[in-house]
Amino acid sequence: MQAQLLEFLGNHWILFMALGVILGLLTYNLIIGDKGSVDPMGATALINQKNAAIIDVRPAADFAKGHIINAVNIPMNGFKNQTAALGKYKDKPIIVNCRSGSQSQAACHVLRKAGFPEVYNLKGGVMAWENANLPLTRKKR
């Protein structure tokens, strides 16, 4: 039995390497994947208790259709060049959101590299915010 297993492993070593990589990535995702993310209820707690700033990285047209109250719109296409404008928020938590949570993850990475200590991605983005029946506004700041 053991000889057959070793023979099988020898004949299919590429598949076993792929299995090892996949298991490693899954483990990494389980341990670190949600670090730095917050759900809509956690975001409201940060906003209410720690006066967190909200940065919306959606295009201006989407932002105008509805956004989280007091959010600042900095579209993703020029985000790297505008991180200096966010310096006034360095001493408080920052919640970054987009439509679904994927673009805002990249923006969080940029902010962390720029030295912002407490940056959170809104899991599920504005769609999750709406699904949690939390309010959006169309008013400009």
Backbone as CSV, one residue per row, in Angstrom:
resi,resn,N_x,N_y,N_z,CA_x,CA_y,CA_z,C_x,C_y,C_z
1,MET,0.828,-1.192,0.000,0.000,0.000,0.000,0.874,1.257,0.000
2,GLN,1.862,1.288,0.877,2.735,2.449,0.971,3.550,2.614,-0.317
3,ALA,3.950,1.508,-0.921,4.704,1.569,-2.173,3.828,2.141,-3.286
4,GLN,2.555,1.748,-3.310,1.646,2.272,-4.328,1.424,3.776,-4.140
5,LEU,1.319,4.208,-2.891,1.127,5.632,-2.611,2.346,6.437,-3.057
6,LEU,3.536,5.926,-2.784,4.755,6.616,-3.213,4.867,6.642,-4.738
7,GLU,4.473,5.561,-5.388,4.492,5.529,-6.847,3.500,6.547,-7.424
8,PHE,2.309,6.578,-6.843,1.288,7.546,-7.281,1.790,8.974,-7.090
9,LEU,2.399,9.242,-5.940,2.949,10.565,-5.650,4.043,10.926,-6.647
10,GLY,4.887,9.965,-6.974,5.957,10.208,-7.942,5.435,10.484,-9.336
11,ASN,4.377,9.809,-9.713,3.811,9.997,-11.051,2.994,11.275,-11.174
12,HIS,2.490,11.780,-10.053,1.608,12.958,-10.087,2.124,14.057,-9.153
13,TRP,3.407,14.295,-9.156,4.001,15.263,-8.234,3.520,16.686,-8.489
14,ILE,3.210,17.014,-9.729,2.729,18.373,-10.039,1.376,18.612,-9.368
15,LEU,0.507,17.617,-9.403,-0.796,17.760,-8.752,-0.652,17.938,-7.243
16,PHE,0.274,17.214,-6.650,0.475,17.349,-5.209,1.080,18.704,-4.853
17,MET,1.946,19.238,-5.725,2.465,20.587,-5.490,1.340,21.613,-5.571
18,ALA,0.463,21.444,-6.565,-0.676,22.353,-6.706,-1.585,22.265,-5.478
19,LEU,-1.807,21.060,-4.981,-2.615,20.877,-3.778,-1.986,21.596,-2.589
20,GLY,-0.667,21.500,-2.456,0.034,22.184,-1.371,-0.113,23.691,-1.463
21,VAL,0.018,24.239,-2.662,-0.132,25.691,-2.856,-1.552,26.123,-2.520
22,ILE,-2.530,25.385,-2.988,-3.931,25.730,-2.718,-4.230,25.671,-1.228
23,LEU,-3.760,24.639,-0.562,-3.975,24.547,0.887,-3.281,25.691,1.621
24,GLY,-2.093,26.066,1.178,-1.394,27.199,1.781,-2.154,28.499,1.601
25,LEU,-2.673,28.739,0.400,-3.440,29.961,0.144,-4.743,29.993,0.941
26,LEU,-5.401,28.854,1.050,-6.625,28.797,1.844,-6.340,29.077,3.316
27,THR,-5.253,28.523,3.817,-4.869,28.771,5.204,-4.550,30.247,5.415
28,TYR,-3.807,30.829,4.484,-3.484,32.255,4.561,-4.757,33.088,4.570
29,ASN,-5.696,32.768,3.701,-6.952,33.510,3.627,-7.765,33.379,4.915
30,LEU,-7.760,32.201,5.514,-8.493,32.010,6.765,-7.863,32.796,7.913
31,ILE,-6.545,32.858,7.937,-5.863,33.523,9.040,-5.819,35.034,8.854
32,ILE,-5.483,35.480,7.650,-5.248,36.907,7.437,-6.281,37.557,6.533
33,GLY,-7.091,36.792,5.838,-7.992,37.308,4.812,-8.890,38.449,5.227
34,ASP,-9.529,38.383,6.398,-10.461,39.420,6.816,-9.821,40.449,7.741
35,LYS,-8.542,40.339,7.951,-7.865,41.311,8.815,-7.939,42.680,8.140
36,GLY,-8.381,43.659,8.873,-8.502,44.992,8.302,-9.820,45.225,7.595
37,SER,-10.748,44.307,7.726,-12.073,44.484,7.132,-13.101,44.627,8.247
38,VAL,-14.190,45.289,7.905,-15.247,45.505,8.883,-16.589,45.386,8.160
39,ASP,-17.565,44.775,8.816,-18.898,44.661,8.231,-19.665,45.960,8.503
40,PRO,-20.840,46.139,7.902,-21.581,47.384,8.096,-21.868,47.720,9.561
41,MET,-22.189,46.733,10.381,-22.466,47.019,11.803,-21.191,47.439,12.536
42,GLY,-20.074,46.800,12.203,-18.800,47.199,12.788,-18.396,48.597,12.340
43,ALA,-18.722,48.924,11.084,-18.423,50.264,10.572,-19.229,51.327,11.314
44,THR,-20.510,51.051,11.568,-21.309,52.044,12.300,-20.786,52.217,13.723
45,ALA,-20.290,51.141,14.322,-19.697,51.262,15.659,-18.444,52.127,15.615
46,LEU,-17.602,51.939,14.601,-16.400,52.775,14.465,-16.763,54.242,14.229
47,ILE,-17.787,54.461,13.423,-18.215,55.834,13.127,-18.755,56.499,14.393
48,ASN,-19.581,55.785,15.133,-20.213,56.367,16.321,-19.277,56.483,17.515
49,GLN,-18.412,55.504,17.717,-17.575,55.495,18.913,-16.220,56.160,18.722
50,LYS,-15.637,56.020,17.507,-14.294,56.545,17.285,-14.248,57.659,16.246
51,ASN,-15.430,58.104,15.792,-15.518,59.174,14.804,-14.706,58.853,13.547
52,ALA,-14.877,57.645,13.028,-14.137,57.192,11.851,-14.507,58.004,10.619
53,ALA,-13.519,58.227,9.767,-13.735,58.908,8.492,-14.122,57.865,7.455
54,ILE,-14.988,58.236,6.512,-15.429,57.324,5.465,-14.939,57.856,4.135
55,ILE,-14.190,57.030,3.424,-13.674,57.385,2.106,-14.355,56.480,1.085
56,ASP,-15.023,57.079,0.113,-15.734,56.349,-0.935,-14.898,56.444,-2.213
57,VAL,-14.478,55.306,-2.759,-13.608,55.308,-3.929,-14.355,55.036,-5.238
58,ARG,-15.678,55.102,-5.202,-16.458,54.917,-6.421,-16.359,56.155,-7.302
59,PRO,-16.683,56.024,-8.589,-16.713,57.208,-9.463,-17.719,58.238,-8.942
60,ALA,-17.488,59.499,-9.286,-18.317,60.601,-8.791,-19.797,60.417,-9.128
61,ALA,-20.093,59.861,-10.298,-21.499,59.656,-10.690,-22.189,58.659,-9.753
62,ASP,-21.494,57.587,-9.391,-22.066,56.609,-8.457,-22.199,57.202,-7.064
63,PHE,-21.216,57.981,-6.669,-21.245,58.644,-5.363,-22.457,59.569,-5.261
64,ALA,-22.754,60.280,-6.350,-23.880,61.213,-6.359,-25.232,60.502,-6.258
65,LYS,-25.302,59.241,-6.690,-26.552,58.484,-6.619,-26.896,58.074,-5.192
66,GLY,-25.900,58.051,-4.309,-26.138,57.697,-2.914,-24.856,57.223,-2.266
67,HIS,-24.564,57.761,-1.088,-23.345,57.409,-0.373,-23.601,57.431,1.131
68,ILE,-22.667,56.893,1.878,-22.757,56.895,3.332,-22.629,58.337,3.806
69,ILE,-23.403,58.689,4.812,-23.412,60.060,5.333,-22.011,60.476,5.759
70,ASN,-21.614,61.674,5.382,-20.311,62.287,5.678,-19.135,61.627,4.972
71,ALA,-19.399,60.817,3.946,-18.315,60.189,3.192,-17.638,61.214,2.294
72,VAL,-16.346,61.006,2.082,-15.549,61.839,1.176,-15.297,61.003,-0.072
73,ASN,-15.562,61.586,-1.249,-15.381,60.853,-2.499,-14.004,61.132,-3.089
74,ILE,-13.197,60.082,-3.185,-11.916,60.146,-3.883,-11.906,58.941,-4.817
75,PRO,-12.263,59.138,-6.098,-12.355,58.019,-7.033,-11.048,57.235,-7.135
76,MET,-11.165,55.965,-7.371,-10.019,55.055,-7.395,-9.029,55.377,-8.500
77,ASN,-9.497,55.938,-9.618,-8.592,56.176,-10.736,-7.482,57.185,-10.420
78,GLY,-7.633,58.053,-9.433,-6.577,58.973,-9.052,-6.242,58.880,-7.574
79,PHE,-6.533,57.753,-6.981,-6.429,57.620,-5.526,-5.004,57.773,-5.012
80,LYS,-4.041,57.138,-5.673,-2.646,57.184,-5.204,-2.120,58.609,-5.129
81,ASN,-2.554,59.446,-6.044,-2.070,60.832,-6.083,-2.747,61.723,-5.046
82,GLN,-3.825,61.263,-4.447,-4.578,62.105,-3.523,-4.497,61.659,-2.067
83,THR,-3.595,60.743,-1.760,-3.490,60.276,-0.377,-2.993,61.388,0.547
84,ALA,-2.242,62.347,0.029,-1.768,63.453,0.860,-2.932,64.291,1.377
85,ALA,-4.009,64.373,0.594,-5.188,65.140,1.011,-5.898,64.492,2.195
86,LEU,-5.589,63.243,2.459,-6.230,62.533,3.560,-5.423,62.618,4.857
87,GLY,-4.350,63.390,4.849,-3.497,63.509,6.026,-4.232,63.946,7.277
88,LYS,-5.294,64.720,7.124,-6.040,65.191,8.298,-6.780,64.064,9.006
89,TYR,-6.891,62.892,8.341,-7.584,61.752,8.945,-6.619,60.728,9.544
90,LYS,-5.325,61.039,9.572,-4.330,60.062,10.015,-4.490,59.654,11.480
91,ASP,-5.068,60.526,12.288,-5.189,60.242,13.722,-6.487,59.526,14.097
92,LYS,-7.310,59.180,13.114,-8.565,58.479,13.407,-8.739,57.315,12.443
93,PRO,-9.621,56.389,12.785,-9.861,55.255,11.883,-10.446,55.722,10.548
94,ILE,-10.084,55.009,9.501,-10.597,55.311,8.161,-11.290,54.054,7.639
95,ILE,-12.515,54.235,7.170,-13.271,53.146,6.545,-13.356,53.470,5.061
96,VAL,-12.858,52.567,4.234,-12.862,52.774,2.784,-13.931,51.876,2.186
97,ASN,-14.746,52.448,1.298,-15.791,51.646,0.662,-15.867,51.910,-0.827
98,CYS,-16.392,50.922,-1.533,-16.694,51.034,-2.954,-18.048,50.352,-3.161
99,ARG,-18.334,49.916,-4.334,-19.632,49.284,-4.586,-19.743,47.925,-3.896
100,SER,-18.706,47.080,-4.065,-18.802,45.716,-3.536,-17.689,45.338,-2.558
101,GLY,-16.696,46.171,-2.404,-15.622,45.877,-1.453,-14.307,45.461,-2.070
102,SER,-14.254,45.279,-3.383,-13.014,44.823,-4.004,-12.058,45.971,-4.316
103,GLN,-12.545,47.061,-4.892,-11.677,48.203,-5.177,-11.215,48.874,-3.892
104,SER,-12.066,48.906,-2.913,-11.688,49.543,-1.657,-10.586,48.771,-0.945
105,GLN,-10.484,47.476,-1.194,-9.393,46.686,-0.617,-8.060,47.190,-1.151
106,ALA,-7.990,47.489,-2.445,-6.765,48.026,-3.038,-6.461,49.412,-2.472
107,ALA,-7.489,50.224,-2.256,-7.288,51.557,-1.676,-6.772,51.441,-0.248
108,CYS,-7.256,50.474,0.505,-6.764,50.250,1.871,-5.281,49.919,1.852
109,HIS,-4.881,49.111,0.893,-3.472,48.745,0.766,-2.613,49.989,0.500
110,VAL,-3.095,50.872,-0.370,-2.377,52.115,-0.671,-2.253,52.979,0.587
111,LEU,-3.337,53.094,1.342,-3.308,53.918,2.558,-2.376,53.331,3.616
112,ARG,-2.383,52.018,3.759,-1.486,51.398,4.742,-0.032,51.632,4.360
113,LYS,0.274,51.536,3.059,1.635,51.807,2.586,2.026,53.261,2.820
114,ALA,1.038,54.156,2.782,1.294,55.587,2.989,1.422,55.929,4.475
115,GLY,1.251,54.954,5.357,1.473,55.184,6.776,0.234,55.452,7.607
116,PHE,-0.935,55.190,7.066,-2.158,55.351,7.852,-2.303,54.128,8.752
117,PRO,-2.369,54.332,10.072,-2.309,53.191,10.989,-3.593,52.363,11.104
118,GLU,-4.743,52.988,10.973,-6.003,52.283,11.231,-6.934,52.441,10.035
119,VAL,-6.829,51.491,9.084,-7.603,51.532,7.847,-8.425,50.254,7.746
120,TYR,-9.708,50.404,7.450,-10.619,49.261,7.348,-11.328,49.268,6.000
121,ASN,-11.492,48.086,5.431,-12.271,47.919,4.216,-13.694,47.535,4.609
122,LEU,-14.685,48.200,4.033,-16.081,47.856,4.297,-16.416,46.602,3.499
123,LYS,-16.571,45.478,4.192,-16.883,44.202,3.541,-18.213,44.302,2.815
124,GLY,-18.195,44.010,1.523,-19.431,44.044,0.743,-19.762,45.422,0.205
125,GLY,-19.011,46.443,0.612,-19.185,47.794,0.104,-20.558,48.393,0.381
126,VAL,-20.939,49.311,-0.487,-22.214,50.011,-0.336,-23.382,49.039,-0.492
127,MET,-23.185,47.980,-1.267,-24.261,46.991,-1.428,-24.576,46.327,-0.089
128,ALA,-23.548,45.973,0.679,-23.768,45.377,1.999,-24.374,46.401,2.948
129,TRP,-23.956,47.656,2.819,-24.503,48.734,3.647,-26.001,48.849,3.418
130,GLU,-26.410,48.847,2.144,-27.838,48.926,1.807,-28.592,47.679,2.269
131,ASN,-27.985,46.507,2.101,-28.637,45.263,2.530,-28.849,45.215,4.038
132,ALA,-28.019,45.941,4.786,-28.186,46.012,6.241,-29.193,47.091,6.628
133,ASN,-29.860,47.670,5.633,-30.863,48.728,5.840,-30.293,49.945,6.553
134,LEU,-29.071,50.294,6.209,-28.448,51.494,6.757,-28.622,52.632,5.751
135,PRO,-28.678,53.863,6.221,-29.045,54.978,5.335,-27.921,55.421,4.393
136,LEU,-28.351,55.871,3.225,-27.483,56.542,2.265,-28.044,57.939,2.056
137,THR,-27.193,58.840,1.629,-27.631,60.205,1.353,-27.151,60.620,-0.026
138,ARG,-27.803,61.631,-0.580,-27.374,62.201,-1.872,-26.814,63.608,-1.683
139,LYS,-26.817,64.083,-0.461,-26.345,65.431,-0.182,-24.834,65.495,-0.287
140,LYS,-24.354,66.633,-0.795,-22.908,66.864,-0.812,-22.489,67.317,0.569
141,ARG,-21.252,67.032,0.916,-20.723,67.407,2.236,-20.628,68.858,2.424
